[in-house]
Amino acid sequence: MIEQYGHQRYATGILATLDTRTGLLSWVNRGHQPPILIRDNRWTSHLRCPPAHPMGTGLGLSSPVCSKQLQRGDRIVLYTDGITEARRGESEFGLERFTEFLIRHHAEGLPVPETLRRLMKAVLDYHHGELQDDATVLMCEWLGPSVGNTEPAATLTGLPSAADSIAQPRSSQL
Protein backbone atom coordinates (compact mmCIF):
# COMPACT_ATOMS: atom_id res chain seq x y z
CA MET A 1 0.00 0.00 0.00
CA ILE A 2 2.79 2.40 0.85
CA GLU A 3 4.51 1.68 -2.44
CA GLN A 4 1.33 2.39 -4.39
CA TYR A 5 -0.25 5.18 -2.33
CA GLY A 6 2.57 6.56 -0.19
CA HIS A 7 1.08 7.50 3.17
CA GLN A 8 -2.18 8.75 1.63
CA ARG A 9 -4.23 5.57 2.20
CA TYR A 10 -4.45 2.90 4.85
CA ALA A 11 -6.62 -0.07 5.77
CA THR A 12 -7.66 -1.56 9.07
CA GLY A 13 -8.36 -5.22 9.55
CA ILE A 14 -8.07 -8.37 11.60
CA LEU A 15 -5.57 -10.95 10.39
CA ALA A 16 -6.65 -14.27 11.93
CA THR A 17 -6.16 -18.00 11.81
CA LEU A 18 -8.27 -20.73 13.35
CA ASP A 19 -6.68 -24.10 13.98
CA THR A 20 -9.68 -26.29 13.18
CA ARG A 21 -8.05 -29.29 14.93
CA THR A 22 -7.67 -27.57 18.29
CA GLY A 23 -9.98 -24.55 18.18
CA LEU A 24 -7.17 -22.09 18.86
CA LEU A 25 -7.98 -18.70 17.32
CA SER A 26 -4.99 -16.40 16.81
CA TRP A 27 -5.23 -12.86 15.48
CA VAL A 28 -3.54 -9.53 15.01
CA ASN A 29 -5.63 -6.38 15.26
CA ARG A 30 -4.47 -3.80 12.73
CA GLY A 31 -6.55 -0.89 14.04
CA HIS A 32 -9.93 -2.62 13.65
CA GLN A 33 -12.95 -3.45 15.81
CA PRO A 34 -12.27 -6.47 18.03
CA PRO A 35 -13.78 -9.85 17.12
CA ILE A 36 -16.93 -10.87 18.96
CA LEU A 37 -17.15 -14.28 20.61
CA ILE A 38 -20.63 -15.81 21.00
CA ARG A 39 -20.71 -18.72 23.43
CA ASP A 40 -23.61 -20.95 24.50
CA ASN A 41 -26.09 -19.01 22.31
CA ARG A 42 -26.27 -16.19 24.82
CA TRP A 43 -22.93 -14.93 26.09
CA THR A 44 -20.71 -12.53 24.19
CA SER A 45 -17.27 -11.16 24.68
CA HIS A 46 -15.27 -8.69 22.67
CA LEU A 47 -11.87 -10.29 22.18
CA ARG A 48 -9.41 -7.60 23.18
CA CYS A 49 -5.97 -7.41 21.67
CA PRO A 50 -3.64 -4.42 21.75
CA PRO A 51 -4.13 -2.85 18.33
CA ALA A 52 -1.23 -2.48 15.96
CA HIS A 53 -1.05 0.35 13.45
CA PRO A 54 -3.29 0.18 10.37
CA MET A 55 -1.85 -1.43 7.26
CA GLY A 56 -0.25 1.09 4.93
CA THR A 57 0.99 3.47 7.61
CA GLY A 58 4.48 2.01 7.97
CA LEU A 59 4.82 3.14 11.57
CA GLY A 60 6.98 0.15 12.47
CA LEU A 61 5.10 -0.58 15.69
CA SER A 62 4.87 -4.11 17.02
CA SER A 63 1.91 -6.25 16.01
CA PRO A 64 1.09 -8.46 18.99
CA VAL A 65 -0.51 -11.83 18.23
CA CYS A 66 -3.39 -12.63 20.57
CA SER A 67 -5.12 -15.96 21.01
CA LYS A 68 -8.28 -17.48 22.45
CA GLN A 69 -9.11 -21.14 22.95
CA LEU A 70 -12.55 -21.76 21.50
CA GLN A 71 -15.07 -24.22 22.86
CA ARG A 72 -17.18 -26.45 20.63
CA GLY A 73 -20.02 -24.34 19.21
CA ASP A 74 -18.34 -20.96 19.74
CA ARG A 75 -18.96 -18.43 17.00
CA ILE A 76 -16.49 -15.70 16.07
CA VAL A 77 -17.84 -12.60 14.35
CA LEU A 78 -15.63 -10.15 12.45
CA TYR A 79 -17.25 -6.97 11.15
CA THR A 80 -16.52 -3.57 9.70
CA ASP A 81 -17.58 -0.29 11.27
CA GLY A 82 -20.14 0.19 8.50
CA ILE A 83 -22.32 -2.29 10.41
CA THR A 84 -22.25 -0.66 13.83
CA GLU A 85 -22.03 2.93 12.59
CA ALA A 86 -25.02 2.77 10.24
CA ARG A 87 -26.98 5.86 11.18
CA ARG A 88 -30.58 6.89 11.52
CA GLY A 89 -30.55 10.58 12.18
CA GLU A 90 -28.19 11.07 15.09
CA SER A 91 -28.26 7.48 16.39
CA GLU A 92 -26.10 4.56 15.27
CA PHE A 93 -27.15 0.94 14.75
CA GLY A 94 -24.56 0.31 17.45
CA LEU A 95 -22.51 -2.54 18.84
CA GLU A 96 -25.08 -3.53 21.47
CA ARG A 97 -27.93 -3.80 18.95
CA PHE A 98 -25.61 -5.72 16.60
CA THR A 99 -24.59 -8.32 19.21
CA GLU A 100 -28.14 -8.71 20.54
CA PHE A 101 -29.38 -9.27 17.00
CA LEU A 102 -26.79 -12.01 16.39
CA ILE A 103 -27.53 -13.79 19.67
CA ARG A 104 -31.31 -13.62 19.24
CA HIS A 105 -31.22 -15.08 15.73
CA HIS A 106 -28.60 -17.69 16.63
CA ALA A 107 -30.74 -18.81 19.59
CA GLU A 108 -33.69 -19.22 17.22
CA GLY A 109 -31.68 -21.89 15.42
CA LEU A 110 -31.48 -20.09 12.10
CA PRO A 111 -28.69 -21.14 9.72
CA VAL A 112 -25.77 -18.70 9.54
CA PRO A 113 -26.64 -17.43 6.02
CA GLU A 114 -30.21 -16.62 7.07
CA THR A 115 -29.00 -14.84 10.23
CA LEU A 116 -26.59 -12.76 8.15
CA ARG A 117 -29.23 -12.04 5.49
CA ARG A 118 -31.59 -10.73 8.18
CA LEU A 119 -28.79 -8.73 9.76
CA MET A 120 -27.92 -6.99 6.51
CA LYS A 121 -31.60 -6.23 5.90
CA ALA A 122 -31.89 -4.74 9.39
CA VAL A 123 -28.75 -2.61 8.88
CA LEU A 124 -29.98 -1.40 5.49
CA ASP A 125 -33.46 -0.66 6.89
CA TYR A 126 -31.90 1.24 9.77
CA HIS A 127 -29.85 3.25 7.28
CA HIS A 128 -32.83 3.92 4.98
CA GLY A 129 -31.53 1.55 2.30
CA GLU A 130 -28.29 3.38 1.55
CA LEU A 131 -24.97 2.75 3.25
CA GLN A 132 -22.34 5.44 3.54
CA ASP A 133 -19.57 2.99 4.45
CA ASP A 134 -18.62 -0.62 3.82
CA ALA A 135 -20.71 -3.13 5.77
CA THR A 136 -19.12 -6.56 6.01
CA VAL A 137 -19.66 -9.42 8.47
CA LEU A 138 -17.86 -12.75 8.70
CA MET A 139 -19.18 -15.38 11.09
CA CYS A 140 -17.32 -18.59 11.83
CA GLU A 141 -18.42 -21.40 14.13
CA TRP A 142 -15.98 -23.98 15.50
CA LEU A 143 -17.77 -27.33 15.60
CA GLY A 144 -15.01 -29.14 17.44
CA PRO A 145 -11.99 -31.23 16.55
CA SER A 146 -13.90 -34.11 14.96
CA VAL A 147 -14.21 -33.94 11.19
CA GLY A 148 -16.19 -37.15 10.78
CA ASN A 149 -19.71 -35.74 10.67
CA THR A 150 -20.28 -32.78 8.34
CA GLU A 151 -24.06 -32.69 8.87
CA PRO A 152 -23.91 -30.02 11.63
CA ALA A 153 -21.86 -27.75 9.37
CA ALA A 154 -24.21 -28.32 6.42
CA THR A 155 -27.22 -27.54 8.60
CA LEU A 156 -25.65 -24.35 9.96
CA THR A 157 -24.96 -23.08 6.46
CA GLY A 158 -28.42 -23.97 5.20
CA LEU A 159 -27.15 -26.64 2.81
CA PRO A 160 -29.33 -29.69 2.14
CA SER A 161 -28.42 -32.74 4.19
CA ALA A 162 -26.83 -35.79 2.61
CA ALA A 163 -30.10 -37.67 3.18
CA ASP A 164 -32.01 -34.99 1.23
CA SER A 165 -29.53 -35.24 -1.64
CA ILE A 166 -29.93 -39.02 -1.85
CA ALA A 167 -33.73 -38.88 -1.61
CA GLN A 168 -34.05 -36.46 -4.52
CA PRO A 169 -32.87 -38.02 -7.77
CA ARG A 170 -30.84 -35.82 -10.05
CA SER A 171 -31.87 -35.40 -13.64
CA SER A 172 -29.37 -36.80 -16.04
CA GLN A 173 -28.55 -35.49 -19.46
CA LEU A 174 -28.10 -37.88 -22.35
Helices and strands as residue ranges (DSSP letters): H 2-5, E 13-19, E 24-30, E 36-39, E 43-46, E 66-69, E 75-79, H 81-84, E 87-88, E 91-92, H 95-107, H 112-126, E 137-141, H 151-157, H 162-167
